[in-house]
Amino acid sequence: MRSFAVSALDEPPFPPRRHAGTDLAAAQSLGWAQAFGLITNGRRMHRLRHAAAAELAGRTCPDAPADRLRLLTDLITWLFVVDDACDDDGLGDAPTRLAPVVADLLDVLDRHGAPGLPPAGGPLGAALDDLCRRIRAHGHPPLLLRFVGQLRDYLLALLWEAANREHGRVPGVAEYVSLRRHTGAVHPAFTLTDLAYDAPPEADRRVEPALVDVETLAADLVCWCNDLFSYGKENRAGPDAHNLVSAIAAETGRGEPAALRAAAERFNRALACYAEREAALGDADDDPALRSFLAARRNWVRATYDWSLRAARYA
């Protein structure tokens, strides 16, 4: 299925770039994960190394200061550890198993990185607390609040996935598309990319319909690209309900080849729409904060495509 995804998807019309410090960030982030106990054996180290979190981060913010590249890399590393625990290690098989972990992590988020008692949640909680403290230290309270709310949405969306798994339920396409933006944790990753650019738009600009529309399209493109590249791996051991291809197949009754084509066509249409709307915003406004906002989303779309081609995570 990987070769199908490569041939069927349109290449994003944005130039690829890569941070010069990507390889160093990769080594440092693996050390960070080991220091917090996120990886405790060779199998998990191998899995995380091949996920190439720094490769993705380095392509999304190629001009960021080194500490902010590291912060984004560490977030992606943390997300990969959580996703692997849910998808591959059984944590996300049932809400009753996942809920205590989510409760501890929500408690960490509620503290917004403030100093105090040791965080709950074991290694995952301690690493999440470290991320929040480092974001807090940058002195952008609205950005920290946005990050915390977005990561809370991600954790609650994982419970939705766990309930679906427990009941063998495949969501409809509209429901899947809406929740996928949250299970993919794209929005908190966007927020840390804004921090890397150090010029996020003010709140009144961020809620403008045109900006909301572009951000939603970018999030969908990141998630659907991921779905198409990961579909083959995810379905080796049996059907996976949480994939755009699976949702289309279940809702339409089409076979796998037709559902794959439909998912790829959906991505290509959204990519064309995104490029058009992003260009219109950029042409109509010279605000540096807006240009940084658009660059961050554009880089995420391109980076996800390039990273998917190269990383061994979906091989």
Legacy VTK file of the C-alpha trace (Angstrom):
# vtk DataFile Version 3.0
C-alpha trace
ASCII
DATASET POLYDATA
POINTS 315 float
0.000 0.000 0.000
2.977 2.319 0.512
3.770 2.353 -3.220
0.131 3.149 -3.994
0.181 6.103 -1.622
3.329 7.496 -3.219
1.952 7.262 -6.737
-1.597 8.443 -5.988
-0.880 11.535 -3.885
-0.057 14.876 -5.429
3.239 16.280 -4.159
2.723 19.453 -2.078
3.738 22.487 -4.167
6.022 23.924 -1.479
9.835 23.650 -1.425
11.260 21.089 1.019
13.707 22.326 3.644
15.512 20.758 6.602
17.038 22.252 9.756
20.829 21.982 9.901
20.593 20.749 13.503
18.166 17.897 12.805
20.616 15.059 13.465
21.783 16.588 16.749
18.169 17.110 17.854
17.464 13.451 17.077
20.237 12.233 19.367
19.307 14.670 22.115
15.614 13.778 22.000
16.332 10.056 22.275
18.456 10.867 25.317
15.580 12.912 26.750
13.175 9.996 26.259
15.601 7.632 27.987
16.190 10.053 30.871
12.455 10.234 31.588
11.990 6.469 31.250
9.793 6.694 28.164
11.801 3.906 26.529
13.052 1.072 28.691
14.077 -1.703 26.304
15.766 -2.250 22.970
12.564 -2.939 21.063
11.028 0.391 22.034
14.288 2.222 21.382
14.446 0.686 17.911
10.827 1.636 17.263
11.301 5.212 18.437
14.581 5.674 16.566
12.917 4.582 13.328
10.007 6.963 13.933
12.439 9.833 13.165
10.710 12.529 15.228
13.535 14.996 14.640
13.325 14.479 10.889
9.705 15.591 10.976
10.390 18.502 13.332
13.444 19.652 11.385
11.436 19.898 8.198
8.602 21.871 9.812
10.773 24.611 11.316
14.033 24.735 9.335
15.043 28.159 10.690
14.137 27.723 14.360
16.563 28.300 17.245
18.032 24.989 18.416
16.131 24.955 21.716
12.793 25.352 19.977
13.590 22.659 17.450
14.364 20.422 20.435
11.084 21.338 22.121
9.062 20.400 19.045
11.126 17.233 18.555
10.537 16.200 22.171
6.789 16.777 21.810
6.675 14.590 18.695
8.772 11.955 20.485
6.333 11.998 23.411
3.362 11.693 21.061
4.947 8.742 19.251
5.484 6.985 22.594
1.840 7.521 23.582
0.524 6.443 20.187
2.676 3.311 20.164
1.520 2.407 23.665
-2.121 2.780 22.574
-1.887 1.244 19.104
0.762 -1.468 19.509
1.083 -2.232 23.222
-2.595 -2.556 24.157
-3.052 0.588 26.255
-5.735 1.888 23.881
-7.700 -1.361 23.582
-10.390 -0.281 26.075
-11.389 3.010 27.758
-11.187 1.413 31.207
-7.509 0.643 30.654
-6.654 4.018 29.149
-8.751 6.289 31.415
-6.462 6.233 34.499
-3.486 7.215 32.344
-5.460 10.012 30.701
-6.647 11.258 34.106
-3.065 11.554 35.356
-1.951 13.370 32.215
-4.901 15.780 32.406
-3.814 16.557 35.966
-0.360 17.429 34.647
-1.857 19.704 31.987
-4.050 21.447 34.543
-0.887 22.722 36.254
0.260 24.540 33.082
3.917 23.863 33.797
3.912 25.583 37.186
6.504 24.416 39.719
5.226 22.283 42.567
4.772 18.685 43.523
6.153 15.915 41.312
3.681 15.206 38.496
1.440 12.152 38.414
1.445 9.699 35.543
4.871 8.092 35.812
7.340 8.660 32.949
4.659 9.985 30.578
3.487 12.513 33.163
7.006 13.600 34.096
7.968 14.132 30.450
4.740 16.028 29.742
5.361 18.243 32.758
8.842 18.979 31.428
7.371 20.038 28.074
4.862 22.350 29.763
7.539 23.926 31.970
9.768 24.606 28.983
6.895 26.176 27.037
5.987 28.286 30.074
9.571 29.534 30.322
9.294 31.135 26.866
6.822 33.678 28.241
3.891 33.328 25.834
0.918 32.626 28.178
-1.737 32.579 25.394
0.337 30.047 23.464
0.760 27.871 26.576
-2.992 27.973 27.206
-3.679 27.006 23.606
-1.186 24.138 23.772
-2.677 22.760 26.984
-6.220 22.882 25.595
-5.180 21.231 22.344
-3.297 18.438 24.083
-6.303 17.892 26.352
-8.408 17.405 23.205
-5.859 14.856 21.985
-6.059 12.802 25.188
-9.854 12.791 25.216
-9.899 11.785 21.540
-7.747 8.764 22.434
-10.602 7.600 24.676
-12.921 7.828 21.649
-10.548 5.558 19.751
-10.394 3.121 22.663
-14.204 2.928 22.830
-14.360 2.201 19.117
-11.782 -0.577 19.476
-13.595 -2.137 22.399
-16.862 -2.328 20.450
-15.375 -3.087 17.020
-16.915 0.131 15.702
-15.858 1.895 12.507
-16.814 5.608 12.584
-18.491 7.335 9.656
-16.363 9.527 7.419
-17.553 12.896 8.780
-17.098 11.768 12.380
-13.705 10.287 11.606
-12.440 13.410 9.827
-13.514 15.627 12.738
-11.919 13.493 15.461
-8.833 12.654 13.422
-7.635 16.251 13.741
-7.426 15.617 17.472
-6.147 12.034 17.561
-3.352 13.172 15.247
-2.310 15.883 17.764
-1.684 18.199 14.838
-2.889 21.364 16.565
-0.505 21.249 19.569
2.309 20.522 17.109
1.260 23.577 15.069
1.321 25.639 18.254
4.903 24.678 19.092
5.872 25.442 15.505
4.393 28.918 16.024
6.631 29.206 19.091
9.614 28.230 16.948
8.816 31.133 14.614
8.367 33.415 17.667
5.703 35.545 16.016
2.264 33.956 16.431
-0.703 36.069 15.319
-2.723 37.758 18.037
-5.873 35.999 19.246
-8.231 38.261 17.296
-6.456 37.351 14.059
-6.304 33.640 14.812
-10.094 33.378 14.997
-10.639 35.007 11.602
-12.582 32.512 9.446
-9.970 32.518 6.679
-7.167 31.570 9.082
-9.282 28.949 10.838
-10.136 27.460 7.447
-6.487 27.261 6.353
-5.417 25.709 9.665
-8.179 23.092 9.473
-7.242 22.198 5.906
-3.578 21.888 6.885
-4.466 19.617 9.807
-6.591 17.416 7.545
-3.806 17.154 4.978
-1.266 16.114 7.604
-3.610 13.460 8.998
-4.807 12.075 5.656
-1.259 11.864 4.298
-0.355 9.920 7.422
-3.357 7.630 6.943
-2.477 6.761 3.370
1.151 5.995 4.135
0.350 4.029 7.296
-2.626 2.059 5.942
-0.618 -0.980 4.845
1.226 -1.373 8.150
-1.861 -0.766 10.271
-3.886 -3.432 8.491
-1.345 -6.258 8.447
-2.698 -7.814 11.636
-6.342 -7.028 10.815
-8.569 -4.098 9.851
-7.891 -0.814 11.674
-10.995 1.338 12.077
-9.013 4.541 12.599
-7.911 5.333 9.088
-9.554 7.473 6.422
-9.448 4.545 3.986
-11.238 2.253 6.470
-13.896 4.859 7.202
-14.591 5.385 3.483
-14.729 1.646 2.816
-17.155 1.016 5.683
-19.452 3.930 4.859
-19.601 3.412 1.096
-19.319 -0.364 0.915
-16.449 -0.044 -1.560
-13.562 -2.474 -1.643
-10.065 -1.573 -0.537
-8.719 -0.362 -3.934
-11.670 1.968 -4.470
-11.465 3.303 -0.909
-7.741 3.952 -1.309
-8.397 5.872 -4.534
-11.176 7.870 -2.871
-8.944 8.783 0.077
-6.112 9.852 -2.239
-8.513 11.926 -4.333
-9.833 13.577 -1.182
-6.271 14.488 -0.180
-5.461 15.877 -3.635
-8.595 18.044 -3.739
-7.885 19.413 -0.272
-4.264 20.110 -1.200
-5.313 22.150 -4.230
-7.849 24.046 -2.121
-5.282 24.667 0.603
-2.666 26.012 -1.817
-5.223 28.373 -3.359
-6.514 29.758 -0.051
-3.066 30.036 1.502
-1.798 31.987 -1.500
-4.794 34.323 -1.366
-4.147 35.094 2.298
-0.466 35.715 1.718
-1.074 37.975 -1.276
-3.620 40.081 0.581
-1.700 40.712 3.811
1.865 41.780 4.643
1.585 41.075 8.387
4.831 39.251 9.422
2.943 37.252 12.049
0.498 36.010 9.420
3.339 35.066 7.097
4.973 33.058 9.887
1.648 31.385 10.635
1.221 30.388 6.996
4.829 29.217 6.685
4.383 26.955 9.708
1.301 25.245 8.252
2.788 25.042 4.762
5.946 23.457 6.143
3.910 20.899 8.087
2.091 19.774 4.942
5.335 19.435 3.004
7.254 17.922 5.919
4.672 15.217 6.539
4.819 14.140 2.916
8.628 14.064 2.808
8.969 12.405 6.218
6.424 9.746 5.228
8.502 8.886 2.183
11.706 8.485 4.190
10.860 7.350 7.721
10.711 3.657 8.536
7.722 4.125 10.861
5.241 2.892 8.238
7.478 0.414 6.424
LINES 1 316
315 0 1 2 3 4 5 6 7 8 9 10 11 12 13 14 15 16 17 18 19 20 21 22 23 24 25 26 27 28 29 30 31 32 33 34 35 36 37 38 39 40 41 42 43 44 45 46 47 48 49 50 51 52 53 54 55 56 57 58 59 60 61 62 63 64 65 66 67 68 69 70 71 72 73 74 75 76 77 78 79 80 81 82 83 84 85 86 87 88 89 90 91 92 93 94 95 96 97 98 99 100 101 102 103 104 105 106 107 108 109 110 111 112 113 114 115 116 117 118 119 120 121 122 123 124 125 126 127 128 129 130 131 132 133 134 135 136 137 138 139 140 141 142 143 144 145 146 147 148 149 150 151 152 153 154 155 156 157 158 159 160 161 162 163 164 165 166 167 168 169 170 171 172 173 174 175 176 177 178 179 180 181 182 183 184 185 186 187 188 189 190 191 192 193 194 195 196 197 198 199 200 201 202 203 204 205 206 207 208 209 210 211 212 213 214 215 216 217 218 219 220 221 222 223 224 225 226 227 228 229 230 231 232 233 234 235 236 237 238 239 240 241 242 243 244 245 246 247 248 249 250 251 252 253 254 255 256 257 258 259 260 261 262 263 264 265 266 267 268 269 270 271 272 273 274 275 276 277 278 279 280 281 282 283 284 285 286 287 288 289 290 291 292 293 294 295 296 297 298 299 300 301 302 303 304 305 306 307 308 309 310 311 312 313 314
